[in-house]
Amino acid sequence: MTSHLFSPFTLRGQTFKNRVAISPMSQYRSKDGFANDWHMVHLGRFALGGAGLVFCEATAVEERGRRTPGDLGLWDDAQIAELARINRFLAAEGAVPGVQLAHAGRKASERRPWHGETPVDGEDMSLRNEAAWTAIAPSPLVYADGWPVPQEMSLNDIADVVAAFGAAAKRSVAAGFKVVEVYAAHGFLVHQFYSPVSNQRGDGYGGSRSNRMRFAGEVAQSVRANLPDDMPLVFRLSCTDWVDGGWEAGDTVELARMLKSCGVDMIDCSSGGIGGRERPRRMQLAEAFQAPFAAQVKAEAEMDAMAVGFIWNAETAERIVADGSADMVALAREVLADPNWPLTARSVLEADAGFRHWPQEAGWWLERRDRLLNKLGLR
C-alpha cells in the first residue's frame, strides 16, 4: 500500500510524484554566479535518489545580493543555459526542478563557511581574488559583532530589488524551473524587512507589522507576475526569530495570509537566523521541531505548508504528512549523507516496495544481488 509520504501531490498546476523535497543547500562552488558540473552532479543525485521536488540552492537575484563569492545567480541571461541543462536532467529522471531566489541583504559579502563564515576581507582578495562589496539592508544595523554596517536602502533601492526578483523569476522560467521559492528566512533580506529586530525604518516599509510585511508582498507580486499561472510560488519563512521582541509564529500566520493574497501557494516553514552567530536561547532543538509551525500555517492561514528541519526518520516524515501537519517534507543534510533517502524511506514504509521504484539501471542490479544473497542464505 502506498504511504502518505509517497503519494502524489499537486500544487497549483504542478504534480509531484511524492511529498519529499530536497531543500536548497548552498555549495559555494559557483564563479560569477554561474552553475557548473558540480551543481549537475550535486542536484542530479537527488533526482536519481527518488525525490519529488529538488530545489537548487539559494540563487541571488542581483550580484550584490550574493551571500558569498561562490553563490549561484540569476541576475544575467547568460546564467540561464547551464541551469537549463541541469533542469532537463532532473525532469527526465522524474524530479520537479525548483529554484530558491535570494538576496542576502546585510548578510552579503561573507566568506565561505570553511574560510571562516565572516566578512570577506583582504585575505580573500590575496588568495582567491575575491573582493568585498557593500551590503544593503532595511536599516543600518550589523548582522553580528565584527560585521560592517550595511547601507540603508533608499526607496529606489527597494524598487530595484523588487524588480530584480521579478526579472530573476522570468529567467527561472526560461531555465526550466517548475517551482520558484523566495528565500524570506534565516536573516536574508526579505526576513530583515519583516522582523522588528532588523528593521527600524520610519517610512512605509518600517514601524508597524503591516509596513514591515510590505516588502515581502511586493516581492511576491513581482515574482508572481513573471510566472505562468500554473507554476507554484513558495515562500520560505522564519516562523519565529526565537528572540524576545522579535517575529513570532502568530505574525507568520498574518504574513502567510497576506502572501496568499499575492499569489503565493505554499509556505516553507523554518525559523531563526535573524542575527548573531549563536543559537538563540529560546530555540530548543529536537527531531522535527519546526513541524508545528507548518501545522499552524495550514490550520490558521489555510494554505499549503512544507515542514523542514531535523527530519531524518522515514516514520517521522510519514507521520507529519499523514496527520496533516504539512503537505510536503523537506530534507537537506540527511540527503547529503544518503542521497537515496527517498528510495530507502519508501522501502521502510512500504513492505512491498523492493527496488521497483529505483532507477532500473540500479534496481536491476540490487534485485539480482538480493536474490543471490537469499539463495546462498547470506541475508
ABEGO torsion letter per residue (X at the ends): XBBAAABBBBBEABBBABABBBBBBBAGABBGGBBBAAAAAAAAAAAAAGBABBBBBBBBABAAABABAABBBAABAAAAAAAAAAAAAAAAAGBBBBBBBBBAEAABGBBBAAAGGBBBBAAAAAAAGBBBBBBBBABBBBABBGBBBBBBBBAAAAAAAAAAAAAAAAAAAAAGBABBBBBABGGBAAAAAABAAABABABAABEBAAAAAAAAAAAAAAAAAABBAABBBBBBBBABAGBBGBBBAAAAAAAAAAAAAAGBABBBBBBEGABEABBBAABBBBBGAAAAAAAAAAAAAGBBBBBBEGBABAAAAAAAAAAGABABBBBBAAAAABAAAAAAAAAAABAAAEAAABBAAAAAAAAAAAAAAAAAGAX
